């Protein structure tokens, strides 16, 4: 216990265990008790202040709340969720909402931009939907889109699409259907072979000659080789059952 100053005379006794001041005889117990009470009051006040601060913070948290912490994704979920692929500028029109892909693409065939019309025709062919056939058949009359539209129709392998293409071939509307040359050759109809030869002579389309190289008709194959030679090319297998050209 530290020495206590005597309140009566102001001296500090040399022995902290003394009950009375050796200088004036006054009692030292009261002074010590008062000092202890003072310290206790300070401690109690400090505890009250700290408790009040803690209660305030708890009340604030309860009133405002904390935003929930999102659960961490498991490694398996992270692997199963691919990053969104970047869409190239000028790519196929984006399909949103409840509208079908065909409903989105068909209006693009009326765009002022020929490249947009060709891209729409190509994407419509990939749908393989019957409702896209009529729009693509109509696009055959567009000179800037006809090749792509006929190629798309041939790739759909739908009866109505093939019927429309063969009809135009028989009508000698070759510029509208040269993109479907592979379909005509694949059919192997002997009555179509002379029309295919005429189409090559009129359009001078290397794709038509390439399709003819896969024909079982030797006459078509020979005509395709002769056409390629006249433009300085020779056919070579592409390793996938088809043909390509080399100079």
JOPECOR-V806156 format. One record per pair of residues at least 12 apart in sequence whose ideal C-beta (glycine too) atoms are under 10 Angstrom apart, sorted by the first residue. I is the first residue (numbers start at 1). J is the second residue. D is the distance in Angstrom with one decimal. If there is no record, write none. Layout:
i:I j:J d:D
i:I j:J d:D
This chain:
i:1 j:16 d:5.3
i:1 j:17 d:8.0
i:1 j:32 d:7.3
i:1 j:35 d:9.7
i:1 j:36 d:9.5
i:2 j:16 d:6.9
i:2 j:32 d:9.4
i:2 j:35 d:8.7
i:3 j:15 d:8.5
i:3 j:16 d:5.0
i:3 j:18 d:9.5
i:3 j:28 d:9.4
i:3 j:32 d:9.8
i:4 j:16 d:7.3
i:4 j:18 d:9.1
i:4 j:21 d:9.2
i:4 j:28 d:5.4
i:4 j:29 d:9.0
i:4 j:30 d:9.6
i:4 j:31 d:4.8
i:4 j:32 d:5.0
i:4 j:33 d:9.7
i:4 j:34 d:9.2
i:4 j:35 d:6.5
i:5 j:21 d:9.5
i:5 j:28 d:9.1
i:5 j:31 d:6.9
i:5 j:35 d:9.1
i:6 j:18 d:9.7
i:6 j:20 d:9.0
i:6 j:21 d:4.0
i:6 j:22 d:9.1
i:6 j:23 d:6.7
i:6 j:24 d:6.5
i:6 j:25 d:9.6
i:6 j:26 d:5.7
i:6 j:27 d:9.1
i:6 j:28 d:6.4
i:6 j:31 d:6.9
i:7 j:21 d:8.9
i:7 j:24 d:9.8
i:7 j:26 d:6.9
i:7 j:27 d:9.2
i:7 j:28 d:8.7
i:7 j:30 d:7.6
i:7 j:31 d:5.3
i:7 j:34 d:8.4
i:8 j:20 d:9.9
i:8 j:21 d:6.4
i:8 j:23 d:8.5
i:8 j:24 d:4.9
i:8 j:25 d:8.2
i:8 j:26 d:3.5
i:8 j:27 d:8.7
i:8 j:28 d:9.4
i:8 j:31 d:9.1
i:9 j:21 d:6.2
i:9 j:22 d:9.9
i:9 j:23 d:5.1
i:9 j:24 d:4.1
i:9 j:25 d:9.2
i:9 j:26 d:6.9
i:10 j:23 d:9.0
i:10 j:24 d:9.2
i:11 j:23 d:4.7
i:11 j:24 d:7.6
i:11 j:26 d:9.9
i:13 j:28 d:6.7
i:15 j:28 d:9.9
i:16 j:28 d:9.0
i:16 j:32 d:9.0
i:19 j:32 d:9.5
i:90 j:113 d:9.5
i:90 j:115 d:7.6
i:90 j:116 d:8.2
i:90 j:119 d:7.7
i:91 j:119 d:8.0
i:91 j:123 d:9.4
i:92 j:104 d:9.1
i:92 j:105 d:7.8
i:92 j:108 d:9.0
i:92 j:116 d:10.0
i:92 j:119 d:6.3
i:92 j:120 d:7.9
i:92 j:122 d:8.2
i:92 j:123 d:4.7
i:92 j:124 d:10.0
i:92 j:126 d:8.8
i:93 j:105 d:6.3
i:93 j:107 d:8.9
i:93 j:108 d:5.8
i:93 j:111 d:9.8
i:93 j:116 d:8.4
i:93 j:119 d:8.2
i:93 j:120 d:7.1
i:93 j:123 d:7.6
i:95 j:123 d:9.8
i:100 j:127 d:8.6
i:100 j:129 d:7.9
i:100 j:131 d:8.0
i:100 j:132 d:9.6
i:101 j:123 d:7.6
i:101 j:124 d:8.3
i:101 j:126 d:8.8
i:101 j:127 d:5.5
i:101 j:129 d:7.7
i:101 j:132 d:8.6
i:102 j:123 d:9.5
i:102 j:124 d:6.7
i:102 j:127 d:5.8
i:102 j:129 d:5.4
i:102 j:130 d:9.4
i:102 j:131 d:5.2
i:102 j:132 d:4.9
i:102 j:133 d:9.9
i:102 j:135 d:7.6
i:103 j:131 d:8.7
i:103 j:132 d:10.0
i:104 j:120 d:9.0
i:104 j:123 d:9.0
i:104 j:124 d:9.9
i:105 j:119 d:9.0
i:105 j:120 d:4.8
i:105 j:121 d:8.4
i:105 j:122 d:9.5
i:105 j:123 d:5.4
i:105 j:124 d:5.0
i:105 j:125 d:9.9
i:105 j:126 d:9.5
i:105 j:127 d:7.6
i:105 j:129 d:9.9
i:105 j:132 d:7.5
i:105 j:135 d:8.0
i:105 j:136 d:9.9
i:106 j:120 d:7.5
i:106 j:124 d:7.2
i:106 j:131 d:8.7
i:106 j:132 d:7.4
i:106 j:134 d:9.0
i:106 j:135 d:4.6
i:106 j:136 d:9.2
i:106 j:138 d:9.4
i:106 j:139 d:9.6
i:107 j:120 d:8.2
i:107 j:135 d:9.4
i:108 j:120 d:3.4
i:108 j:121 d:8.6
i:108 j:123 d:8.2
i:108 j:124 d:8.7
i:108 j:135 d:9.8
i:109 j:121 d:6.5
i:109 j:124 d:7.8
i:109 j:135 d:5.9
i:109 j:136 d:8.1
i:109 j:138 d:7.6
i:109 j:139 d:5.3
i:109 j:142 d:7.7
i:109 j:145 d:7.1
i:109 j:149 d:8.4
i:110 j:135 d:9.8
i:110 j:138 d:10.0
i:110 j:139 d:9.6
i:110 j:142 d:9.6
i:111 j:145 d:10.0
i:113 j:144 d:9.9
i:114 j:142 d:8.4
i:114 j:143 d:9.4
i:114 j:144 d:4.2
i:114 j:145 d:6.9
i:114 j:148 d:9.9
i:115 j:144 d:9.0
i:115 j:145 d:9.8
i:116 j:145 d:9.9
i:117 j:139 d:7.3
i:117 j:142 d:6.6
i:117 j:144 d:6.8
i:117 j:145 d:4.8
i:117 j:148 d:8.3
i:117 j:149 d:8.9
i:118 j:139 d:9.2
i:118 j:142 d:9.1
i:118 j:144 d:7.2
i:118 j:145 d:5.4
i:118 j:146 d:9.8
i:118 j:147 d:8.4
i:118 j:148 d:4.5
i:118 j:149 d:8.3
i:118 j:152 d:9.6
i:119 j:145 d:9.7
i:119 j:148 d:8.3
i:120 j:135 d:8.8
i:120 j:136 d:9.5
i:120 j:139 d:8.5
i:120 j:145 d:8.5
i:120 j:148 d:9.1
i:120 j:149 d:9.5
i:120 j:152 d:9.6
i:121 j:135 d:8.5
i:121 j:136 d:6.1
i:121 j:139 d:5.4
i:121 j:140 d:9.5
i:121 j:142 d:8.6
i:121 j:145 d:5.4
i:121 j:146 d:9.0
i:121 j:147 d:9.2
i:121 j:148 d:4.6
i:121 j:149 d:4.5
i:121 j:150 d:9.1
i:121 j:151 d:8.4
i:121 j:152 d:5.3
i:121 j:153 d:8.9
i:121 j:179 d:9.7
i:122 j:136 d:10.0
i:122 j:145 d:9.6
i:122 j:148 d:5.6
i:122 j:149 d:8.8
i:122 j:151 d:7.9
i:122 j:152 d:5.8
i:122 j:155 d:9.3
i:123 j:152 d:8.3
i:124 j:136 d:5.6
i:124 j:139 d:8.4
i:124 j:148 d:9.7
i:124 j:149 d:8.3
i:124 j:152 d:6.1
i:124 j:153 d:9.1
i:124 j:156 d:8.7
i:125 j:148 d:8.2
i:125 j:149 d:8.0
i:125 j:150 d:9.6
i:125 j:151 d:7.2
i:125 j:152 d:2.6
i:125 j:153 d:6.6
i:125 j:154 d:8.3
i:125 j:155 d:5.1
i:125 j:156 d:5.7
i:125 j:161 d:8.8
i:126 j:152 d:7.7
i:126 j:155 d:7.9
i:126 j:156 d:8.7
i:127 j:152 d:9.4
i:127 j:156 d:8.1
i:128 j:152 d:9.9
i:128 j:155 d:8.2
i:128 j:156 d:5.2
i:128 j:157 d:7.6
i:128 j:158 d:7.2
i:128 j:161 d:9.6
i:129 j:156 d:8.2
i:129 j:158 d:8.7
i:130 j:156 d:8.8
i:130 j:158 d:6.2
i:130 j:159 d:9.4
i:130 j:160 d:6.9
i:130 j:161 d:8.8
i:132 j:152 d:8.5
i:132 j:153 d:9.0
i:132 j:156 d:7.5
i:132 j:158 d:9.0
i:132 j:161 d:8.9
i:133 j:152 d:9.8
i:133 j:153 d:7.0
i:133 j:156 d:7.1
i:133 j:158 d:6.1
i:133 j:159 d:9.4
i:133 j:160 d:5.0
i:133 j:161 d:5.0
i:133 j:162 d:9.9
i:133 j:163 d:9.6
i:133 j:164 d:7.3
i:134 j:160 d:8.3
i:134 j:161 d:9.8
i:134 j:164 d:9.0
i:135 j:149 d:8.8
i:136 j:148 d:9.2
i:136 j:149 d:4.9
i:136 j:150 d:8.3
i:136 j:151 d:9.9
i:136 j:152 d:5.7
i:136 j:153 d:5.1
i:136 j:156 d:8.0
i:136 j:161 d:7.2
i:136 j:164 d:8.5
i:136 j:165 d:9.9
i:137 j:149 d:7.8
i:137 j:150 d:9.4
i:137 j:153 d:7.0
i:137 j:160 d:8.3
i:137 j:161 d:7.5
i:137 j:163 d:9.6
i:137 j:164 d:4.7
i:137 j:165 d:8.5
i:137 j:167 d:9.6
i:137 j:168 d:8.9
i:137 j:176 d:9.7
i:138 j:164 d:9.9
i:139 j:152 d:8.6
i:139 j:153 d:9.0
i:139 j:176 d:9.5
i:140 j:153 d:7.9
i:140 j:164 d:7.7
i:140 j:165 d:8.3
i:140 j:168 d:6.6
i:140 j:173 d:7.8
i:140 j:175 d:9.3
i:140 j:176 d:4.4
i:140 j:177 d:7.0
i:140 j:179 d:9.3
i:140 j:180 d:9.6
i:141 j:168 d:9.9
i:141 j:173 d:9.2
i:141 j:176 d:7.1
i:142 j:176 d:9.1
i:143 j:175 d:7.0
i:143 j:176 d:8.5
i:145 j:176 d:10.0
i:145 j:179 d:10.0
i:146 j:168 d:9.5
i:146 j:173 d:9.0
i:146 j:175 d:6.3
i:146 j:176 d:4.6
i:146 j:177 d:7.6
i:146 j:178 d:8.1
i:146 j:179 d:7.3
i:147 j:175 d:8.2
i:147 j:176 d:8.5
i:147 j:177 d:8.8
i:147 j:178 d:6.1
i:147 j:179 d:4.1
i:147 j:180 d:9.1
i:147 j:203 d:9.1
i:147 j:205 d:8.0
i:147 j:207 d:8.2
i:148 j:179 d:6.4
i:149 j:165 d:9.8
i:149 j:176 d:8.2
i:149 j:177 d:9.2
i:149 j:179 d:7.3
i:149 j:180 d:9.3
i:150 j:164 d:9.2
i:150 j:165 d:6.1
i:150 j:168 d:8.1
i:150 j:169 d:9.6
i:150 j:173 d:9.9
i:150 j:175 d:9.5
i:150 j:176 d:6.3
i:150 j:177 d:4.6
i:150 j:178 d:6.9
i:150 j:179 d:3.8
i:150 j:180 d:4.3
i:150 j:181 d:8.8
i:150 j:183 d:8.6
i:151 j:165 d:10.0
i:151 j:177 d:9.4
i:151 j:178 d:8.8
i:151 j:179 d:3.4
i:151 j:180 d:6.4
i:151 j:181 d:8.9
i:151 j:182 d:8.4
i:151 j:183 d:9.0
i:151 j:207 d:8.4
i:152 j:179 d:7.8
i:152 j:180 d:9.1
i:153 j:165 d:5.7
i:153 j:177 d:8.6
i:153 j:179 d:8.3
i:153 j:180 d:6.5
i:153 j:183 d:8.3
i:154 j:177 d:8.5
i:154 j:179 d:7.0
i:154 j:180 d:3.8
i:154 j:181 d:8.3
i:154 j:182 d:6.4
i:154 j:183 d:3.9
i:154 j:184 d:8.4
i:154 j:186 d:8.8
i:154 j:211 d:9.9
i:155 j:179 d:9.5
i:155 j:180 d:8.9
i:155 j:182 d:8.9
i:155 j:183 d:8.4
i:156 j:183 d:10.0
i:157 j:183 d:8.4
i:157 j:186 d:9.9
i:161 j:180 d:9.0
i:161 j:183 d:9.0
i:162 j:180 d:8.4
i:162 j:183 d:6.5
i:162 j:184 d:9.5
i:162 j:187 d:8.1
i:164 j:176 d:9.9
i:164 j:177 d:8.9
i:164 j:180 d:9.6
i:165 j:177 d:5.2
i:165 j:179 d:9.1
i:165 j:180 d:4.7
i:165 j:183 d:6.4
i:165 j:184 d:7.7
i:166 j:180 d:8.7
i:166 j:183 d:8.3
i:166 j:184 d:7.4
i:166 j:187 d:7.8
i:166 j:189 d:8.4
i:166 j:192 d:7.4
i:166 j:195 d:9.3
i:168 j:180 d:8.8
i:169 j:181 d:9.3
i:169 j:183 d:9.3
i:169 j:184 d:6.1
i:169 j:192 d:6.7
i:169 j:195 d:5.4
i:169 j:196 d:7.9
i:169 j:198 d:9.4
i:169 j:199 d:7.2
i:170 j:191 d:8.6
i:170 j:192 d:8.1
i:170 j:195 d:6.7
i:171 j:195 d:9.6
i:172 j:195 d:7.1
i:172 j:198 d:6.8
i:172 j:199 d:8.2
i:172 j:202 d:8.2
i:173 j:199 d:9.7
i:174 j:195 d:8.1
i:174 j:196 d:9.3
i:174 j:198 d:6.8
i:174 j:199 d:4.1
i:174 j:200 d:8.7
i:174 j:201 d:9.0
i:174 j:202 d:5.0
i:174 j:203 d:5.4
i:174 j:205 d:8.7
i:174 j:208 d:8.7
i:175 j:199 d:8.8
i:175 j:202 d:7.6
i:175 j:203 d:6.1
i:175 j:205 d:9.1
i:177 j:195 d:9.7
i:177 j:199 d:7.6
i:177 j:203 d:9.5
i:177 j:208 d:10.0
i:178 j:196 d:9.8
i:178 j:199 d:5.9
i:178 j:200 d:8.6
i:178 j:202 d:8.7
i:178 j:203 d:4.7
i:178 j:204 d:9.6
i:178 j:205 d:4.6
i:178 j:207 d:6.9
i:178 j:208 d:5.5
i:178 j:211 d:9.4
i:179 j:203 d:9.9
i:179 j:205 d:8.4
i:179 j:207 d:7.1
i:179 j:208 d:9.1
i:179 j:211 d:9.9
i:180 j:199 d:9.8
i:180 j:207 d:9.9
i:180 j:208 d:9.7
i:180 j:211 d:8.9
i:181 j:196 d:6.8
i:181 j:199 d:6.9
i:181 j:200 d:8.1
i:181 j:203 d:9.0
i:181 j:205 d:7.3
i:181 j:207 d:6.1
i:181 j:208 d:4.2
i:181 j:209 d:8.5
i:181 j:210 d:8.0
i:181 j:211 d:3.9
i:181 j:212 d:7.3
i:181 j:214 d:10.0
i:182 j:207 d:8.1
i:182 j:208 d:9.0
i:182 j:210 d:8.2
i:182 j:211 d:4.2
i:182 j:212 d:9.4
i:182 j:214 d:7.4
i:182 j:242 d:9.1
i:183 j:211 d:8.4
i:184 j:196 d:5.5
i:184 j:199 d:8.1
i:184 j:208 d:8.9
i:184 j:211 d:7.5
i:184 j:212 d:9.3
i:184 j:215 d:9.5
i:185 j:208 d:8.9
i:185 j:210 d:9.7
i:185 j:211 d:4.8
i:185 j:212 d:6.0
i:185 j:213 d:8.8
i:185 j:214 d:6.0
i:185 j:215 d:4.9
i:185 j:216 d:8.8
i:185 j:217 d:8.3
i:185 j:220 d:7.0
i:185 j:224 d:9.8
i:186 j:211 d:8.3
i:186 j:214 d:7.8
i:186 j:215 d:8.8
i:188 j:215 d:7.7
i:188 j:216 d:6.2
i:188 j:217 d:7.9
i:190 j:217 d:7.8
i:192 j:217 d:9.8
i:192 j:220 d:10.0
i:193 j:212 d:9.2
i:193 j:215 d:7.7
i:193 j:217 d:5.5
i:193 j:219 d:6.9
i:193 j:220 d:6.0
i:193 j:223 d:9.6
i:194 j:219 d:9.3
i:194 j:220 d:9.9
i:196 j:208 d:7.1
i:196 j:211 d:8.1
i:196 j:212 d:6.5
i:196 j:215 d:8.1
i:196 j:217 d:8.8
i:196 j:219 d:9.9
i:196 j:220 d:6.4
i:196 j:223 d:8.7
i:196 j:224 d:9.7
i:197 j:212 d:8.3
i:197 j:217 d:9.7
i:197 j:219 d:7.7
i:197 j:220 d:7.0
i:197 j:223 d:5.7
i:197 j:224 d:9.6
i:197 j:227 d:9.8
i:199 j:211 d:9.9
i:199 j:212 d:9.6
i:200 j:212 d:6.8
i:200 j:220 d:8.8
i:200 j:223 d:6.7
i:200 j:224 d:7.4
i:200 j:226 d:9.9
i:200 j:227 d:6.1
i:201 j:223 d:8.7
i:201 j:227 d:8.4
i:204 j:227 d:7.7
i:204 j:230 d:9.5
i:204 j:231 d:8.3
i:205 j:227 d:9.6
i:206 j:224 d:9.4
i:206 j:227 d:8.0
i:206 j:228 d:7.6
i:206 j:231 d:7.5
i:206 j:233 d:7.6
i:206 j:245 d:6.9
i:208 j:220 d:9.9
i:208 j:223 d:9.9
i:208 j:224 d:8.1
i:208 j:227 d:8.5
i:209 j:221 d:9.8
i:209 j:223 d:7.8
i:209 j:224 d:4.1
i:209 j:225 d:8.3
i:209 j:226 d:9.1
i:209 j:227 d:4.8
i:209 j:228 d:5.9
i:209 j:231 d:9.0
i:209 j:233 d:8.8
i:209 j:235 d:8.2
i:209 j:243 d:8.9
i:209 j:245 d:8.5
i:210 j:224 d:7.3
i:210 j:227 d:10.0
i:210 j:228 d:8.7
i:210 j:235 d:7.7
i:210 j:238 d:9.4
i:210 j:242 d:7.4
i:210 j:243 d:5.5
i:210 j:244 d:7.4
i:210 j:245 d:7.3
i:211 j:224 d:8.2
i:211 j:242 d:9.0
i:211 j:243 d:8.9
i:212 j:224 d:3.9
i:212 j:225 d:9.0
i:212 j:227 d:8.4
i:212 j:228 d:10.0
i:212 j:235 d:9.8
i:212 j:243 d:9.3
i:213 j:225 d:7.7
i:213 j:228 d:8.6
i:213 j:235 d:5.4
i:213 j:237 d:9.4
i:213 j:242 d:7.8
i:213 j:243 d:4.2
i:213 j:244 d:9.5
i:213 j:245 d:9.6
i:214 j:241 d:8.0
i:214 j:242 d:6.5
i:214 j:243 d:6.9
i:221 j:235 d:8.9
i:221 j:243 d:9.8
i:224 j:243 d:8.4
i:228 j:243 d:9.4
i:228 j:245 d:6.2
i:228 j:246 d:9.5
i:231 j:245 d:8.9
i:231 j:247 d:9.5
i:232 j:245 d:9.5
i:232 j:246 d:10.0
i:232 j:247 d:5.9
i:233 j:245 d:4.3
i:233 j:246 d:6.7
i:233 j:247 d:6.1
i:234 j:246 d:5.7
i:234 j:247 d:7.8
